[in-house]
Structures are given as structure tokens and as C-alpha cells.
């Protein structure tokens, strides 16, 4: 894996706007009269998983379907963003709406992956008239569904993190990566064991390396983001009880009347399927799409 040299990938997308460290990227400016899809990735990992290579790119596949992907690309928070919460990032998304209206006068579609789905829900609650449909993939909502011990583990985790002094206000990606690894402790060694026993083709090895590089190139998150997710969501389960707010706006799926597709990986060990399925019971116009894949395999 470490000796593998990666070949060059596709041409970079067009930068439409940047606010702080957050970018709005256009993957198909030539499709200005085609349906536009705002794609919101998770805050925790980079958006590169959506555009791994020309052969494995969700975004460039959309272009082939004559859909115009507009990607929100988060980056490492700088000093003036170190105090950002999930609500602050939701408000930042709202700041891109004038540019989105300029580039696509008609209402656009919105897609959220993992925690990006929660941000998509918040944006739909803040500006319901701006969007035509909503698609959610691996998006958690009932944080106590599927595994009743997650809430207790989350509380214990936050107590340990809160006790640490971190002047920069950022939680390193290496800590988050370790936490995900603990969900399936043997998975890390298993995949490299399989790699050594059954050497893949050059194309397969390139793909494996890109996914592995993405896994090991996470984005630090602010302490407030992690506090909100761990303490308020996993600990107190605020979203499903209706207690999650962005400013004065409650993020309540029952008030979002957009046609909605909820894609649920049935083998997801990061977001239990039952956690995502809870959204279908609250969104008035939701349709479930179960897929026999895992959290990462779903988007790859």
C-alpha cells in the first residue's frame, strides 16, 4: 500500500464561491440549464470520497446523467472558525444560497451524506422554499436506535475529551479515526491481510489506495461540533426528540415536505440502519432505499 504510486485524477472543479474555509465547487458549469444538486458531505472526513477517481466518482457519474453537482467542500477550520458549532456550519450553508440562486434560478435538489445529511435537513428547515427534493445517505437521526449502549459510551467519551486542554479548539482527525476503528477493531488488519493474500490488479490496488488515503486524511473538527454530536445527539438524543435548533429554528423533519429519498446501507457499522430509518417515520414524503452495503462502500 505505501509503495503504491497514484496516477493523476480528473481536472479540478470550478470554484464558485468561498466563505472562510468552506468552498462551493461546480463540477459541471456547462450544464447550467440542467437540474442542479447541492451535495453536502460530512464534516468529519474530506469530500474526496465523492470524487475518488475518474472511474469511481459519484459526482462525475452525476454529470454523465446530465445532473449538475454543486459540492460543499469543508476544510480544516482556521482560527476564527475554531469555535464553530454544527449550527454555525448550518448558517454558513445558508450564506451560499444567494450564489446558488444566481447559478440556478429554479429550486435545486439537495443531497447529504452521513452528517452532511443532518446539515442538509437543517438547511431545508432554514430555507424550505429553496429546494425541490432531498436525498439522504447514511444519515443518523435517532442516536439511540440500533445500539442502546451508544448513548452511554458517548457520555463517557465526552467526559474524557472535555477534561483535555486543547488551546486550538480542534479535535485531531487521528482521534476520530481511532474511535471509528474501535467500532470494528479487526477490520483494519483484515483488509491488509486480504490484500497480501490475494494481490489485486493494478486498477483495484489504485482504488484500494485512494480509499485508504482518504480514510487516513481526515479533517479536524472543532470541540463544539464534537460536543454537540457526542453530548447532545448521542448522549441526549436531541434530534429525534425535536430539541435540535439552529438559532430559533427547530430542525423537525415533520415540517419538511420535500420529496425525500433515504438511502440506508444495511451493513453500516457507523450509522445503524435503525437510526436512519427513524427519519422515514418523521419526514412526510419519504421513501426508503435499503442497500446491502456498508457505510463507506455505499458511497464508493
C-alpha positions in Angstrom: 0.0 0.0 0.0 2.7 2.5 0.9 4.7 1.8 -2.2 1.8 2.4 -4.4 2.1 5.5 -6.6 -1.2 7.0 -7.6 -1.8 8.3 -11.1 -3.3 11.7 -11.7 -7.0 12.2 -11.3 -9.5 14.3 -13.1 -9.4 18.1 -13.7 -10.4 20.1 -10.6 -13.9 21.6 -10.5 -14.7 25.3 -10.8 -14.6 27.3 -7.6 -17.9 29.4 -7.5 -17.5 30.9 -4.0 -15.5 30.6 -0.8 -16.7 31.7 2.6 -14.0 31.2 5.3 -12.5 27.8 4.6 -15.8 26.5 3.0 -15.9 26.2 -0.8 -18.7 25.8 -3.2 -17.5 23.9 -6.3 -19.2 23.4 -9.6 -18.5 20.1 -11.3 -20.4 20.8 -14.5 -20.7 24.6 -15.3 -21.6 23.5 -18.9 -24.8 22.1 -17.5 -26.3 25.4 -16.4 -29.7 24.6 -17.7 -29.9 21.1 -16.3 -31.1 20.1 -12.8 -28.6 21.2 -10.0 -27.8 19.1 -7.0 -26.2 20.6 -3.9 -24.0 17.9 -2.4 -23.2 18.2 1.3 -20.5 15.8 2.7 -19.8 15.0 6.3 -17.8 17.5 8.4 -15.6 14.7 9.7 -14.0 13.3 6.6 -12.9 15.1 3.4 -15.3 15.4 0.4 -12.7 13.4 -1.7 -14.7 10.2 -1.1 -17.3 11.6 -3.5 -14.6 12.1 -6.3 -12.0 9.4 -5.8 -11.0 8.8 -9.4 -12.5 9.2 -12.9 -13.7 5.6 -12.6 -15.1 5.9 -9.1 -16.6 9.3 -8.8 -20.2 9.8 -7.5 -20.0 13.5 -8.6 -18.7 12.8 -12.1 -21.3 10.0 -12.5 -24.0 12.6 -11.8 -22.5 14.7 -14.6 -22.9 11.8 -17.0 -26.6 11.7 -16.1 -26.9 15.4 -17.1 -27.2 16.5 -13.4 -25.1 19.4 -12.3 -23.4 18.7 -8.9 -22.5 21.7 -6.7 -20.3 20.4 -3.9 -19.8 22.0 -0.5 -16.1 21.3 0.4 -15.3 21.7 4.1 -11.7 22.3 5.1 -9.7 22.4 8.3 -11.2 25.2 10.4 -8.9 28.3 10.8 -8.5 30.3 13.9 -11.7 32.4 13.5 -13.7 29.2 12.9 -12.4 27.2 15.9 -15.5 28.0 17.9 -17.9 26.8 15.2 -20.8 24.5 16.2 -23.0 22.4 13.9 -25.4 25.3 14.0 -22.7 27.7 12.8 -22.0 25.4 9.8 -25.7 25.3 9.0 -25.8 29.1 9.0 -22.7 29.1 6.7 -24.6 26.8 4.3 -27.4 29.4 4.3 -24.9 32.1 3.2 -24.3 30.2 0.0 -27.9 30.5 -1.0 -27.6 33.8 -3.0 -24.9 32.3 -5.1 -27.0 29.1 -5.6 -30.0 31.2 -6.7 -27.8 33.1 -9.1 -26.4 30.0 -10.7 -29.6 28.0 -10.7 -32.7 30.3 -10.6 -35.1 27.4 -10.2 -35.2 25.4 -6.9 -32.4 22.9 -6.7 -32.1 19.4 -5.3 -30.1 18.6 -2.2 -28.1 15.6 -1.2 -26.5 14.9 2.2 -24.0 12.1 3.1 -23.6 11.0 6.7 -23.6 14.1 9.0 -23.9 16.1 5.8 -27.4 14.8 5.8 -28.1 16.4 9.1 -26.8 19.7 7.8 -29.0 19.2 4.7 -32.0 18.8 7.0 -31.1 22.0 8.9 -30.7 23.9 5.6 -34.1 22.7 4.4 -35.6 23.8 7.8 -34.0 27.3 7.4 -34.9 27.8 3.7 -37.7 25.3 2.7 -38.6 27.1 -0.5 -35.1 26.9 -1.9 -35.1 23.1 -2.7 -37.0 20.7 -4.9 -36.1 17.4 -3.3 -33.9 15.9 -0.6 -31.8 12.8 -0.7 -30.1 11.4 2.5 -27.4 8.7 2.6 -26.2 7.1 5.8 -27.7 10.0 7.8 -28.2 9.3 11.6 -31.3 10.7 13.3 -32.3 8.5 16.3 -29.0 8.2 18.0 -30.2 5.6 20.5 -31.7 3.3 17.9 -29.9 0.1 16.9 -27.4 0.1 19.7 -28.7 1.2 23.2 -25.2 1.5 24.6 -24.1 4.2 22.2 -25.6 7.0 24.4 -23.7 5.8 27.5 -20.5 5.4 25.5 -20.9 8.9 24.1 -21.3 10.4 27.5 -18.2 8.7 28.8 -16.3 9.7 25.7 -17.2 13.4 26.1 -16.2 13.4 29.7 -12.7 12.3 28.7 -12.4 14.8 25.8 -13.8 17.7 27.9 -11.1 17.0 30.5 -8.3 17.6 27.9 -6.9 21.1 27.4 -6.8 22.0 23.7 -5.9 25.6 23.1 -6.6 25.4 19.4 -10.1 24.3 19.9 -9.8 21.5 17.4 -10.1 17.7 17.8 -7.5 16.0 15.7 -8.6 13.6 12.9 -6.4 10.9 14.4 -8.6 10.7 17.5 -11.7 10.4 15.4 -10.1 7.8 13.2 -9.3 5.7 16.3 -12.8 6.0 17.5 -14.2 4.7 14.2 -11.6 1.9 14.2 -12.9 0.7 17.6 -16.3 0.0 16.1 -14.7 -2.9 14.2 -11.3 -3.5 15.8 -10.2 -6.3 13.4 -11.3 -4.6 10.2 -8.1 -2.6 9.8 -5.8 -5.7 9.9 -8.3 -7.9 8.0 -8.3 -5.7 4.9 -4.4 -5.6 4.7 -4.3 -9.4 5.3 -6.7 -9.9 2.4 -4.5 -7.5 0.3 -1.4 -9.6 1.0 -3.1 -13.0 0.4 -4.9 -12.0 -2.8 -2.8 -9.4 -4.7 -5.3 -7.3 -6.7 -5.0 -5.9 -10.2 -3.4 -2.6 -10.7 -6.7 -0.9 -11.1 -8.0 -2.5 -7.8 -4.9 -1.5 -6.0 -5.2 2.1 -7.1 -8.8 2.1 -5.9 -7.8 0.5 -2.5 -5.1 3.1 -2.1 -7.3 6.0 -2.8 -9.9 4.9 -0.3 -7.2 4.2 2.3 -5.6 7.6 1.8 -9.0 9.2 2.2 -9.6 7.3 5.5 -6.2 8.5 6.8 -6.6 12.1 5.7 -9.4 13.2 7.9 -10.3 16.8 8.7 -10.0 18.1 12.3 -13.3 19.2 13.8 -14.0 21.9 16.4 -14.6 21.0 20.0 -18.1 22.5 19.8 -19.0 20.3 16.8 -17.9 17.2 18.6 -19.5 18.3 21.9 -22.8 18.8 20.1 -22.7 15.5 18.3 -21.4 13.5 21.3 -23.1 15.2 24.2 -26.4 16.5 22.7 -27.0 14.0 19.9 -25.6 10.7 21.0 -26.0 11.5 24.7 -29.3 13.3 24.9 -30.7 12.3 21.5 -31.9 15.8 20.9 -32.7 15.5 17.1 -35.3 12.7 17.5 -36.9 14.5 20.4 -37.3 17.7 18.5 -34.8 19.6 20.6 -32.2 20.4 18.0 -32.2 24.1 17.0 -30.3 26.3 14.6 -30.8 29.8 16.0 -34.5 30.0 16.7 -35.4 27.4 14.1 -36.2 23.8 15.3 -35.0 21.1 12.9 -38.0 18.9 12.8 -38.4 16.6 9.8 -42.2 16.5 10.1 -42.1 20.1 8.9 -40.1 19.3 5.8 -42.5 18.5 3.0 -40.0 17.9 0.2 -40.0 14.6 -1.8 -37.3 12.7 0.1 -35.2 9.6 -0.6 -33.4 7.9 2.4 -30.7 5.5 1.3 -29.7 3.1 4.1 -26.7 0.8 3.9 -27.9 -2.3 5.7 -24.3 -3.3 6.8 -23.5 0.1 8.2 -21.4 -0.1 11.5 -21.1 3.7 11.9 -24.7 4.8 11.4 -27.0 1.9 12.5 -29.7 1.4 9.9 -32.4 1.9 12.5 -31.0 5.3 13.2 -31.6 6.4 9.6 -34.9 4.6 9.3 -36.3 6.8 12.1 -36.2 9.7 9.6 -38.7 7.9 7.3 -41.2 7.9 10.1 -40.9 11.7 10.6 -40.5 13.0 7.1 -43.9 13.3 5.4 -42.8 12.5 1.9 -40.0 10.0 2.5 -39.1 6.8 0.6 -36.6 4.2 1.9 -33.9 2.6 -0.2 -32.1 -0.2 1.6 -28.8 -1.2 0.0 -26.8 -4.3 1.0 -23.5 -2.4 1.6 -21.6 -0.7 4.4 -21.1 3.0 5.4 -18.1 3.6 3.1 -19.0 1.0 0.4 -22.3 2.7 0.0 -20.8 6.0 -1.3 -17.9 4.3 -3.1 
